[in-house]
């Protein structure tokens, strides 16, 4: 059985929880408290020298880190990862977009606000994330006005990875009132069989 080390309130960890539920993959969830320093132990570093969550344990001393790499591994040979090379590349394109143009803004602003309580010494950093986050949402909105999901008419791991932080983006100051296509997309993902929420 797979073991996942993570914090369900972390979007990067929630990605795995959501996909594993959608695919009905049996697993054990092991809660890790980042704020208390649990990822900084020597024992944790044996699983991930980068000392970050999530970590997927495959057994026999095999571990995978980096949430989007884990999504690719879990989705292999499933409808969530297309076999056709161009379609697969489009999925990866959105996943790279998430890591470089979405997560650094929306997830970081959410962390500063939700986890840290928007301390005064980080207010400027929080405000500096807003423009980049809004740009990322606008790009998603443009795509989702044309297609049901980010790559075509069915969900892929591109949707899973971007859904994780987008559906709680308001916790980082990004309201979705003006993004009708994104709100429709969020509802479509929530309607998937075996869907599990971040707080479930």
N, C-alpha and C positions, 0 to 999 in steps of 0.2 A: 504494500500500500504506500502511495506517495505521502510524504509529510511536507506541509507548508509552514514555514516559519514566517510570521508576519503580524501586522497590525491591521485589522479589518477596516479601520477608519482611514488608513492610507490608501489613496487611489491606486498606487502601484501594486499594493497587495490585493486590493479588492478586485482588480482585473482578473487575477488567478481564481479567486473564489467564484466570481461570476461565471467564467468560462467552464470551470470544473463542474459547477452546478448545471449549466446548460447542456454539457456533454455527459452528465451523470457519471463523472469520474470519482471513484471512491478515494477519499483522502482523509488524513488527520490534520487538523489545524492546530498549530502550536502558537499561542499568543506571545508576542515579543513586545516589550515596552521600550521603545527607543529613547524616550525622554528620561528614563531612569538609568540609561546606559547599558542595557542588556546586550546591545550589539557590540559593545566594546570589549567584551571578555575574550580571553585567549581561546576559550572553547568555541565561541561563535566565529572567531577569525579562522578557525580550521575549516569551517563550512564556506565562509566568504571573507577572504583577506581584506576586501573593501569595507567590511563591517557595516553592511547595509541590508535592509530587507526589501523585497522578499527573497527567501531561499527555498528552493524545491529540493527535497531529498528523495533520490530515486532508490536508495538502499545500496548496500555494498560499497559504501564510501563515495558514491557518486552524487554530486550536487550541481544544480544550475542556479545562476543568479541573473540579475537584470530581467525585469518583468516582461519586456517584450520578447526577449529570447525564449523565456519560459512559455509564453503564449504560442510562439511558433512551434515549439516542441510538442506541446499538448494538443495543438490543432492539426498536426500532421495526419493526413488521411481522413480528415473530416471536412464537412462542407464549409467550415469556418476558415479554411486556408485553400484557395483555389489551386488546382494543378496546372492550369494553363499559364505559361510563363508570363505573359503580359498582365493578366489579372492578378497573379501572385505578386508581381512587381508593384502594381498599384496598391495592393494591401501594404507592402513594405514601405512604399512611399508615404502613406498616411501615418504609419507607425514611426518613421523617422521624423515626420512633421510633428507628431505628438511629443517626441522627446526633445526636439530642438526649438520648436516655435509655439508650443502650447503649454506643456508641463512647466517649463522654467518661469512662466508668468502666472498662470492660473493656479497651479499647485503651490507655488511659493507664496503667493498672496494669501491663499487659503491657510497655509501653515502659520504664517505670521499672525493672521487674524484669529483662526479657530484654536490652534494649539497654544500659541503664545499670548493671546489676548491683546494683540496689537499694541505692544509696548511703545512708549513714546520714542525710544531710541531707534525703532525700526519703522516708524511712520513714513519717512521719506522713501525707504526701500519699498514699502508696501505700495505707495503711490506710484513709484517708478514702474511697477509691474502692470499697471492698468492698461496702458496703451497697447502693449504687446499682447495682452490677453484678449482685448477687444478685436485686434487684428486677426488673431487666430480664430475667434468665433465667427468673424465676418467671412473668412475663407471657408469655414465649415458650412455656414449658412448658404453660401453661393453654391457649393456642391450639392447640398441636401435639398435645394430648391429644384435640382435637376434629376436626382436619383433618390430612391427610397432609402438606401443606405449609402455609405461612403463609396463602396465599390459595387454598384449594380443594385439588384432588386432583392438581395438577401443579405443577412448580417454576416460579417467576417470578423476576424480578430482586429481588423482596423477599427471597426465600430466598438468592440469591447474596450480596446485600449484608450480610445478617445472619450468614450462614455464615462469612464471611471471618474475623471475630474470634471468633465463638463456638466454632469447632472447635479453636482454640488458646487458649481462655480459661484453661486450666490454667496457661499461662505467665504469667498475671497473678494467679494464686492462686485461680481459680474452678474448683473441681473439679465434674465433671458426674455424679458417682455417683448423686445423688438426682434427676436429671432424665432419667428414662427416655424420655420422648417426644422430648426434644431429641437424645438419643443415637440413637434410631431414625431421626430426621430427618437427622442427620449421615450415617448409614450409607446412607440413601436418596440423598442428594446424591452421595456417593462412588461410588454404583453407576451414575450417569448415564454414558451413552456419551460418550466424549471427555473425561471428567473428568481434570483435572490438579491435582496437589497443590501446596502452597505451596513445597515443596522440590524439585519436579521440574524 
